[in-house]
């Protein structure tokens, strides 16, 4: 079975958030208030080892069912090699429940279901050979104040070529990381994070990668922000080269716009 992608599904939880309901400023523990919608739109690319050949865009649209429970839909599109290849890369549904809310301490339970890709270059809709499916469950939590936040997350994913293909050989992946935000003033904030994604299967246990991200947000007001981000990756080769790590050439970069309404 081909190696399945995990990054796009996990990306829906990265660098979206706020200190309190209906205040959206890039905080990693954001949760919308009851009856509020939110949207986070992202665009990005990667310099690689030569001219830029890839770009992607992602939309996360969510709703606060209660002050403790939110649901969201995320999807993305991408093109590469000077638009010779393109794909509707993923579509995911996720739910977040705030299980602990004790002053500055927060703890959320997270679940998601996603498929990727839905449609690709010269491939029919939901093509059996190109569509992957994933289930995700995990927790995120941390400490947030009026000026700074420190949060961690741990997610487990099961990936396969069918939604309920439990008996076939799939991939079991773990992702854990730490994210932080510091507000410089009422408008400016800086963010930083690091995440490891790896596999626990015996045939893929050495495959994994670290990603570090650094960003800056400008908070237009309490319900809108724009941000710019850069990232770097270090990959584990796996297999016979399980002790070898390699920093990916170039760096990722992008921008985000978030709104709560």
C-alpha positions in Angstrom: 0.0 0.0 0.0 1.3 3.4 -0.9 2.5 5.7 1.9 -0.4 7.9 3.0 -0.2 11.7 3.7 -0.8 13.0 7.2 0.3 16.6 7.1 -2.8 18.1 5.5 -5.1 16.7 8.1 -3.0 17.8 11.0 -2.5 21.2 9.6 -6.0 22.2 10.4 -5.1 22.5 14.1 -2.0 24.6 13.6 -1.8 28.3 14.5 -5.5 29.2 14.8 -6.7 30.5 18.1 -7.4 33.1 20.7 -7.4 34.0 24.4 -11.2 34.2 24.8 -14.3 33.3 22.8 -14.9 35.5 19.8 -11.4 37.0 20.0 -9.3 35.5 17.1 -5.6 36.4 17.0 -3.7 33.3 16.1 -3.6 31.7 19.6 -3.2 27.9 19.5 -6.1 27.4 22.0 -8.8 29.3 20.2 -12.4 28.1 20.5 -15.3 30.1 19.1 -18.2 31.2 21.3 -21.6 29.6 21.0 -23.4 30.7 17.8 -20.2 32.2 16.3 -18.7 31.3 13.0 -15.0 31.6 12.2 -12.8 31.3 9.1 -9.1 31.0 8.7 -7.8 31.2 5.1 -4.1 30.2 4.4 -1.9 30.4 1.3 1.7 29.1 1.1 4.6 27.8 -0.9 8.1 26.4 -0.5 11.3 27.6 -2.0 12.8 24.1 -2.3 16.2 23.8 -4.1 15.3 26.0 -7.1 12.5 28.2 -8.5 9.2 28.0 -6.6 7.1 25.2 -8.2 4.4 24.7 -5.7 1.6 26.7 -4.0 -1.3 25.7 -1.9 -4.4 27.3 -0.3 -6.4 26.1 2.7 -9.8 27.1 4.2 -10.9 26.2 7.7 -14.5 27.2 8.4 -16.0 26.5 11.9 -18.9 27.1 14.2 -19.3 27.2 17.9 -22.1 24.8 18.8 -21.7 25.8 22.5 -19.0 27.6 24.4 -17.3 24.3 24.9 -17.9 22.5 21.5 -17.0 23.6 18.0 -17.1 21.9 14.6 -15.2 22.8 11.5 -14.7 21.8 7.9 -11.3 22.2 6.2 -10.3 21.8 2.6 -7.3 22.7 0.5 -6.1 22.9 -3.1 -2.6 22.8 -4.5 -0.7 23.1 -7.7 2.9 22.3 -8.5 5.5 22.1 -11.4 4.3 25.3 -12.9 0.6 24.2 -12.8 1.2 20.9 -14.6 -0.2 19.0 -11.7 -3.0 20.1 -9.4 -5.2 18.5 -6.7 -8.1 19.1 -4.4 -5.8 17.8 -1.6 -8.1 17.1 1.4 -11.5 17.5 2.9 -11.8 17.0 6.7 -14.5 17.3 9.4 -13.3 17.9 12.9 -14.8 18.5 16.4 -13.2 20.1 19.4 -14.5 19.8 22.9 -13.2 21.9 25.9 -13.0 19.3 28.6 -11.1 21.5 31.1 -11.5 25.3 31.5 -10.0 26.3 34.8 -9.0 29.9 34.5 -5.7 30.0 32.5 -5.7 26.2 32.1 -7.3 24.7 29.0 -7.7 21.1 27.8 -9.5 20.1 24.5 -10.4 16.7 23.1 -10.1 16.7 19.3 -11.5 14.3 16.7 -11.4 14.4 12.9 -12.2 12.4 9.8 -10.6 13.3 6.4 -9.9 12.1 2.9 -7.1 13.1 0.5 -7.1 13.7 -2.3 -10.6 14.0 -3.5 -9.6 14.9 -7.0 -6.3 15.1 -8.8 -4.6 15.7 -12.1 -6.1 13.4 -14.8 -7.8 11.4 -12.0 -11.6 10.8 -11.6 -13.5 11.9 -8.5 -12.8 9.6 -5.5 -10.5 7.4 -7.6 -9.8 4.2 -5.6 -6.1 4.3 -6.4 -5.5 7.9 -5.4 -7.9 8.6 -2.4 -6.7 8.1 1.1 -8.7 8.3 4.3 -7.8 9.1 7.9 -9.3 9.1 11.4 -7.7 11.4 14.0 -8.1 11.6 17.8 -6.1 13.5 20.3 -5.8 16.2 22.9 -4.4 19.8 23.0 -4.1 22.0 26.0 -2.0 24.5 27.8 -1.8 27.8 29.8 -3.0 31.1 28.4 -2.9 34.6 29.8 -3.7 38.1 28.5 -0.2 38.3 27.0 1.1 34.8 26.3 0.1 31.2 25.7 2.0 27.9 25.8 0.2 24.9 24.4 1.0 21.3 23.5 -0.9 18.7 21.5 -0.8 14.9 20.9 -2.7 13.4 18.0 -3.1 9.8 16.9 -4.2 9.0 13.3 -5.1 5.8 11.4 -4.8 6.1 7.7 -5.9 3.7 4.9 -7.2 3.4 1.4 -10.8 3.0 2.6 -12.8 4.6 5.4 -13.5 1.5 7.4 -10.7 -0.8 6.2 -9.6 -1.8 9.7 -8.4 -5.3 8.8 -6.1 -4.2 6.0 -2.6 -2.9 6.6 -2.9 0.8 7.2 -0.6 3.4 8.8 -0.7 4.4 12.5 0.8 7.8 13.0 1.5 10.0 16.0 2.0 13.8 16.1 3.1 15.8 19.0 4.3 19.4 19.4 4.4 22.6 21.3 3.1 26.0 20.2 3.5 29.4 21.8 2.2 32.9 21.3 3.3 36.3 22.8 1.4 39.5 22.3 3.7 42.5 21.9 0.8 45.0 22.1 -2.9 45.2 21.2 -2.1 44.6 17.5 1.1 42.6 17.1 1.8 39.1 18.2 4.6 36.5 17.5 4.1 32.8 17.3 6.4 29.8 17.3 5.9 26.1 17.2 7.6 22.7 16.6 6.0 19.4 15.7 7.1 15.8 15.1 5.1 13.4 13.0 6.1 9.8 12.9 4.7 6.3 12.3 4.5 3.4 14.8 4.2 0.6 12.2 7.1 -1.8 12.1 7.6 -1.2 8.3 7.5 2.6 8.7 8.6 3.2 12.3 11.7 5.1 11.2 9.9 7.5 8.9 9.2 10.8 10.5 9.8 14.6 10.3 10.2 17.7 12.4 8.7 21.0 11.4 9.5 24.3 13.0 7.3 27.4 12.3 7.8 31.0 13.2 5.1 33.7 12.5 3.9 37.2 13.2 0.3 38.3 13.3 -1.2 41.8 13.0 -4.6 41.9 14.9 -6.8 44.3 13.0 -9.3 44.2 15.8 -10.7 41.6 18.2 -12.3 39.6 15.4 -9.8 39.8 12.6 -6.1 39.1 12.1 -3.6 38.7 9.3 -0.3 36.8 9.7 2.9 35.8 7.9 4.8 32.5 8.5 8.0 30.7 7.6 8.8 27.1 8.4 11.7 24.6 8.1 11.6 20.7 8.0 14.0 18.0 9.0 13.1 14.5 7.7 14.0 11.0 8.9 14.9 8.8 5.9 13.7 5.6 7.5 14.4 2.1 6.3 18.0 1.1 6.2 18.9 4.8 6.9 17.0 5.0 10.2 19.8 7.0 11.9 20.0 9.6 9.2 18.3 13.0 9.4 18.2 15.5 6.6 17.2 19.2 6.7 15.0 19.9 3.7 16.3 22.4 1.2 14.7 25.8 1.3 11.9 26.9 3.6 8.1 27.2 3.6 6.4 30.5 3.7 2.8 31.7 3.7 0.1 34.1 5.0 -3.2 33.7 6.9 -6.4 35.7 7.4 -8.7 34.9 10.3 -12.1 36.3 11.2 -14.7 35.5 13.9 -18.3 36.6 13.3 
